[in-house]
Every structure is written in structure tokens, then in C-alpha cells.
Amino acid sequence: MVEVLKYDMVILGSGLAGLRAAFEAARVSNGKLRIAVLSKVQAMRSHSVSAEGGASAVLYPKENGDNLDLHAYDTVKGSDFLADQDAVEVLVREAPKEIIFMDHLGVPWSRDAQGRILQRPFGGMTIPRTTFAQDKSGFFLLSTLYDNVLRFKNVEMFHEHFATSMIMQNGVFKGFTVIDLKTGEFKVFLAKVGIIATGGNGRVYGFTTMAHSSTGDGYTIAYRAGIPLKDFEFPQFHPTALVPNGILITEGARGEGGYLINKEGERFMKRYAPSRMELAPRDIVSRSIITECMEGRGFIDEETGLCYVLLDLRHLGEERIETRLPMIREIAIKTLGIDPVNEPIPVRPAMHYMMGGIHVDINGQVMLDETTTRIPNLWAAGEAANVSVHGANRLGSNSLSECLVWGRITGSLAAQYAMNAPEPEYDGSVKENVSREESRVFDRLIHKEVGGENPYDIKSDMNRTMDNNVYVFRDKSTLEEAYTSIKRLRERFAKVRLEDDGRVYNQNLKDILELDFLLEQAELITIAALNRTESRGAHYRLDYPKRDDANWLKHTLLFYTAGDKPRISYSPVKITRWKPEERKY
């Protein structure tokens, strides 16, 4: 028997965007709306907790020469001019309000001796404007929001509830099908409105800074429901992930003055970005590191064979490291036995963030076509969405600001809609959707005959394919090889073997469902990368090394079809003030 639960609003995801949306919806509705927050992990284990560097905002325009226009220009230039400039202007205008709001909620921002909130330099930012709480910004932001959301009696948290599909009816959102991981029960959450805030999909790759839970569930759930995905050729590679484990070493380490050095002891960024050095945007620093490796000036890790360079913090001194970067020091000591006070640490680029996402408008409302048709009662926010403030390359610390800004916007708009919307109905069409999904999840997998493919072998092969062929540098031959490999993996997945036929905390089943999502996303990333025959931001084609504004100043849209490949379409980049120019640092 399927349990059916009805709410005014269902928020899928309990990270920074999801909880900010829940807080705002609860506040706007003054306790009148019943709000459910669904998380496949315990809410405080959402990946936002791992964000280290900080959140960008113009806080002191009268004192340091900063202003909203400069923040917007830095962001647009950093995006390689693929960002929608109207959305960027919303980001920079609203971000300072969110920093102050979170300060009032209780976030312990790092401060100077006079008690003023500190800001550090970040890559691509003309002026230091990254607001931080040591190197644990995400943890402090998320824990503060979580504690404050719990104050609202009308918000219910459903931990360890894994969404498998979204129910749509005639272009209108109806709800989600969900597995309660604790009991194995299949549930339906119906709602007047929904918000998707499921974060990114770093686990498409093997070498990644992202949590094992970062499997891009919202992307596939939306895509299979007929919603286009935008700019999926643009995963971001963070330049400094710890070798060999991929743990993030925050850009704040370079913001505090850290150097990148090759095996000859040279600060090599002078060759690639002489004016910004280590604080060039992430795509440029990542390509620089891999170029050093390709030209023989990197180190080789004996265990993995990975090439790396060194991040040197020694000149900062123990006091500054302990005050500003204590977690980085702890991570290096505990995982590698290296104290950055005394030794440089090994780093190389890792998959870190998905700049593509669910196609939404400037308010985070989900789109059904290129430019005109909106789903009236569905929004998306944070990394799950593509409101397109990041374009082809995100500037570090803009993402936390984006989560806060569009968490608030979507939470407010969804709450206003829900207060005048009709109750959801569990009618025949919805029941048919639910029955079909329950059969897909349980009958096809749990009751499968003995034998078949090992899902963990498939996942390892997928990770290896993406790491090798869809990485910092790409070309047609390697992308085609990746596409062929992923198609073969999807064929193998059709014969996947489930070992655990139980219902309670069936991690094996969850892993298989996540792998299903990841394989589809890996294929979509590769198709989009093959399709974009230029280099822009994080998407660098060795066979098309130049940016091509005449043909490619547009967003890629991928639409689900019953056929072998998605339908590819495009939408225009919104340019308000800053015309594309050569991007130099």
C-alpha cells in the first residue's frame, strides 16, 4: 500500500538553497502553509556543509572602491560572457542583504579587531568581496539555517527520503515519488507547489570534491519529466583538490596568499595570468595546472599515477593558517600526514560544481520550453537550477550567494502561489504515474533473478571514462570515445544485479537508482560537449581552441525524447550592459 501525503509545499533538498527557501516560505506564509522538506540524507549532511571559502557580496562600497557594477562585471567576464546579465544584476544587488540577514540569524562570520565582517580575495574578483567564516563557511551557514528553520512548527523535515521521480500532469507539477530509506516504504508527496534544490552531480566523475550523495537526482528527475536541462557541457573543475583523495582545498587558501608551484619550484601562473597569478578564475588555473603536467613540470603520485602541483602556504605562517584556514590544516594532517605550516600540499583539478542545470527563468521558475512556457507551480534553486549567473565559468564564492538569493526568491514566490492554489488530488492519472514508478523501482530491481552486472563496476568504469575523456581538455575523438563507452555502460546497466533484496536501509538499491541517474547525466554532459564546437570557460576543446561568439553565444538546452539522443535546442544569452570582449587576466 502506497502512503500518500499531502502538503502545501514540498522542497526537494535540504542544502543551503532548500533551507533558505523553507525559511522564507514559512516566514511569508506566517505559519499557514504546511511545508515538507525532503532530504535523502540527514539534513545537516547535505553537501552545502562542505563549502569552505565563503559567499560573495559588496559590503563596503564607500571604503574599498567596490560597487555592484564591478561585482557584476567580474561575474560576467568570469563566465566568459555566457551568464545572463539580468540575473547577474539580481545576484549582486541581493547578495549583501543575504549576508546581513545570515549575520542576524547567527552565522559567526570572521571579523576584524573592530568587529567588522572580514572579506578575502577570490579568483576573478577585482576586490576582496568573499565573506567567510574561517574555512567552514558552508557548515556555519547551513547549521544556522537549519536551527532557525526548526523554529517553524509548520515545516516538517523528512530525513533519509529518496525521491525517484516527479509527477507532472498537463504541464503542472503534482508531486514526487519517494522511498523512505529507513523503512523501505514507497510514498507519494503531493503538493500545491514544489521547489527542486537537490544540488550538483560531482559523482559523475571519480576525482571530485563532492560528497557521495551528490548524484544530481533533481536533474534526471526533471529531465525525465520533460523539463529541459541547460548548459550541461559546463562542469566546473576546481584547481586545488587534494591528491590522491579529491578533498577540496578551498580557493580561500590562495585568497590568503598561497602559491602554486611546479616541480621546478616555480610559481608557474605568471605564464598564464600574469596580473592575477593564483587568483585567476578557476578555468584558467585548472588549465594551467594540467598544462604544467602535460609539459612535464608536474609531480606524479606513486599510488594513483595522478599528476599534480604543489600549493604552498608555508610563508603565511602558523598563526594565519590556524586563524583563517584551520580545517585545511586539519584535512592535510589527518589524510596525508602533511602539515601545511611546514610542507606544501599536492593538488590537481577535480570536478567541483555543475554550472548547467534545470532551465529556469530569472525568478527560478521552471521552464518547459526555450523562452515562454513556465510550469506555474514549480521552482528550482541553487546548483540544481540554471538561472545562468555563472555561464561557462563560475567565480568562486558566487555559488553560496546564489543559493541564498534564489532560495529566498523561490521560497517567497512559491509560498505566495500556494496560499491561493487548490488542494492536490490523488486522481487516476496520478495513481497511474505512481504505480508505474513503483513497478520500475521495486519489481524491476528487487525481484531480479540472480546474476547480471555489478553496479559498482559500472560506476567505476563511468568515473574512469569521465575523468579521462571529459576533463579539463577535450576534443572530438576523446568525447566520441566517452559517448560510446557510456552507451555501452547503459546497456550493461539494463542487466544490473541487486544483491540486497531487503527494504530497510537498502543502500544497494539506493546506489543503483543513483547510478541510473548518473549514467544519464554522464551521457548528456558528453553529448553537449560534443555539440559545442568552441572553447568557452570550463569547456575547452583542443580542436576548437577559440571562443566563437558568432555561433555559440547561446545556451544549450537538452530535451528528453523517446529516441536514442536528446533534442538539442538553444536560448539566447541575455546581455544588458557588457558586450563580449577578449578575456585577459
NORRA-V102515 format. One record per backbone hydrogen bond with DSSP energy under -1.0 kcal/mol. NH is the residue of the N-H (numbers start at 0). CO is the residue of the C=O. Records with the same first field share a line. If there is no record, write none. Layout:
# NORRA-V102515
NH=CO / CO
This chain:
# NORRA-V102515
2=185
4=187
6=189
7=33
8=33
9=192
10=35
11=194
12=37
18=14
19=15
20=16
21=17
22=18
23=19
24=20
25=21
26=22
27=23
28=24
30=25
31=28
34=153
35=8
36=155
37=10
38=157
44=41
45=42
48=45
49=46
50=47
54=130
55=396
56=128
62=59
63=59
70=66
71=67
72=68
73=69
74=70
75=71
76=72
77=73
78=74
79=76
80=75
83=387
84=573
87=83
88=84
89=85
90=86
91=87
92=88
93=89
94=90
97=93
98=94
99=95
100=96
101=97
102=98
103=99
104=100
105=101
106=101
108=106
109=131
111=115
114=111
117=109
119=129
123=278
124=121
129=119
130=54
135=132
136=51
137=50
139=135
140=136
141=137
142=138
143=139
144=140
145=141
146=142
147=143
148=144
149=145
151=148
154=151
155=34
157=36
160=38
161=178
163=176
164=176
166=174
168=171
171=168
173=166
174=166
175=188
176=164
177=186
178=161
179=184
180=159 / 178
183=179
186=177
187=2
188=175
189=4
190=173
192=7
193=376
194=9
195=378
196=11
202=213
203=200
204=201
207=205
208=350
213=210
214=212
215=199
219=215
220=216
221=217
222=218
223=219
225=222
226=221
228=557
229=356
230=555
233=230
235=352
237=349
240=347
241=246
242=345
245=241
248=239
252=249
254=250
255=251
256=253
257=252
258=311
260=309
261=265
262=296
264=261
267=265
269=266
270=267
272=268
276=272
278=275
279=276
284=280
285=281
286=282
287=283
288=284
289=285
290=286
291=287
292=288
293=289
294=290
295=292
296=291
298=307
300=305
304=300
307=298
308=346
309=260
310=344
311=258
315=312
316=313
320=316
321=317
322=318
323=319
324=320
328=324
329=325
330=326
331=327
332=328
333=329
334=330
335=331
336=332
337=331
341=338
342=338
344=310
346=308
347=240
349=237
350=206
351=235
352=235
354=233
356=229
357=383
358=227
359=385
360=364
363=360
365=377
366=358
367=372
374=365
377=374
378=193
379=363
380=195
384=381
385=357
391=78
392=389
397=394
401=397
402=398
403=399
404=400
405=401
406=402
407=403
408=404
409=405
410=406
411=407
412=408
413=409
414=410
415=411
416=412
417=413
418=414
419=416
420=417
426=424
430=426
431=427
432=428
433=429
434=430
435=431
436=432
437=433
438=434
439=435
440=436
441=437
443=438
445=441
446=441
447=444
452=494
457=453
458=454
459=455
460=456
461=457
462=458
463=459
464=460
465=461
466=462
467=463
468=464
469=465
473=539
478=474
479=475
480=476
481=477
482=478
483=479
484=480
485=481
486=482
487=483
488=484
489=485
490=486
491=487
492=488
493=489
494=491
495=492
496=452
504=180
506=504
509=505
510=506
511=507
512=508
513=509
514=510
515=511
516=512
517=513
518=514
519=515
520=516
521=517
522=518
523=519
524=520
525=521
526=522
527=523
528=524
529=525
530=526
531=527
532=530
533=531
534=545
535=538
537=391
538=535
541=473
551=547
553=551
554=570
556=568
557=228
558=566
566=558
568=556
570=554
